[in-house]
Amino acid sequence: MINTWFTADFHLGHQNIIRYCSRPFHSTGEMDEAILGNLNSLVRQDDVLYFLGDFCMGGPDQARRYRDRIVCRNIHVVEGNHDRALRRLTTEFCTRNQLAEIRVDGQGIVLCHTAMRVWRHSSRGNWHLYTAIRTGSSLILRRPYRWMLEWMLTSFCPGASTR
């Protein structure tokens, strides 16, 4: 059975994210290893993974090295504000968009890194998955973002917390 997964905000290679989000790591190497190791223990090669932005820091070569460490072949990226390097990669991901509309088991889902007040078919029951809320140029860590980060860390880094 092929599973569909959603995640975001790995910020691989991002030293400051450890402090900003109180991640339980001493170095980016330790963080990267934990996140990628736990991801690979859950998401199989033939599964489908939607990544909702902020994959990694660094240039295209670094992004390619991180991608090569992920077992899943079917990764769809919705770009976040830290994904400039991914724009130079042409074959590593199945799709790469600013916004995506998908269906999973009949459920319409709109994917975006940042929150939207209204999205296509929101009044007809389509879901909207996102990880960041922005006002102007600032990022606000409100409950939905914190929940997604909490879910990502506790799913891929057992024992971790964003509190």
Number of C-alpha atoms within 10 A of each C-alpha: 5 10 12 14 13 16 23 24 22 23 22 22 21 20 16 13 15 17 12 9 15 13 18 16 15 11 14 17 13 12 22 19 13 17 20 19 16 16 19 16 11 15 19 17 14 15 17 19 21 20 23 28 27 23 27 25 19 16 13 17 13 16 22 18 10 16 19 12 12 16 19 18 18 18 22 19 28 23 24 23 12 16 21 18 17 26 11 14 14 10 8 17 15 14 14 19 15 15 14 16 14 12 11 9 6 7 10 18 20 19 28 25 23 21 17 15 6 9 16 14 13 14 9 8 11 17 19 20 19 22 25 26 17 13 7 5 6 8 12 12 15 12 13 15 19 17 14 19 22 19 17 22 24 14 16 21 20 12 9 17 16 16 8
